[in-house]
Amino acid sequence: MQILNEINTFEKSLDPEICEMIVEKINLFNDSCEPKIEILDCG
């Protein structure tokens, strides 16, 4: 749920640093959980 909130924040700001932090969290999540979350395109 936290990742989804951060994605919403990123979509409002489009800050590439926020995007990179979220991608790291998504990768950690995907390594240990199902279903997989699609990786963001940080541009």
MODELLER restraints for C-alpha pairs under 7 A, 6 or more apart:
rsr = mdl.restraints
at = mdl.atoms
rsr.add(forms.Gaussian(group=physical.xy_distance, feature=features.Distance(at['CA:3:A'], at['CA:22:A']), mean=6.85, stdev=0.5))
rsr.add(forms.Gaussian(group=physical.xy_distance, feature=features.Distance(at['CA:6:A'], at['CA:22:A']), mean=6.92, stdev=0.5))
rsr.add(forms.Gaussian(group=physical.xy_distance, feature=features.Distance(at['CA:10:A'], at['CA:18:A']), mean=6.21, stdev=0.5))
rsr.add(forms.Gaussian(group=physical.xy_distance, feature=features.Distance(at['CA:10:A'], at['CA:19:A']), mean=6.34, stdev=0.5))
rsr.add(forms.Gaussian(group=physical.xy_distance, feature=features.Distance(at['CA:16:A'], at['CA:42:A']), mean=5.94, stdev=0.5))
rsr.add(forms.Gaussian(group=physical.xy_distance, feature=features.Distance(at['CA:19:A'], at['CA:42:A']), mean=5.71, stdev=0.5))
rsr.add(forms.Gaussian(group=physical.xy_distance, feature=features.Distance(at['CA:20:A'], at['CA:42:A']), mean=6.91, stdev=0.5))
rsr.add(forms.Gaussian(group=physical.xy_distance, feature=features.Distance(at['CA:23:A'], at['CA:39:A']), mean=6.14, stdev=0.5))
rsr.add(forms.Gaussian(group=physical.xy_distance, feature=features.Distance(at['CA:23:A'], at['CA:40:A']), mean=6.37, stdev=0.5))
rsr.add(forms.Gaussian(group=physical.xy_distance, feature=features.Distance(at['CA:26:A'], at['CA:37:A']), mean=6.47, stdev=0.5))
rsr.add(forms.Gaussian(group=physical.xy_distance, feature=features.Distance(at['CA:26:A'], at['CA:39:A']), mean=6.72, stdev=0.5))
rsr.add(forms.Gaussian(group=physical.xy_distance, feature=features.Distance(at['CA:30:A'], at['CA:36:A']), mean=5.12, stdev=0.5))
rsr.add(forms.Gaussian(group=physical.xy_distance, feature=features.Distance(at['CA:30:A'], at['CA:37:A']), mean=6.50, stdev=0.5))
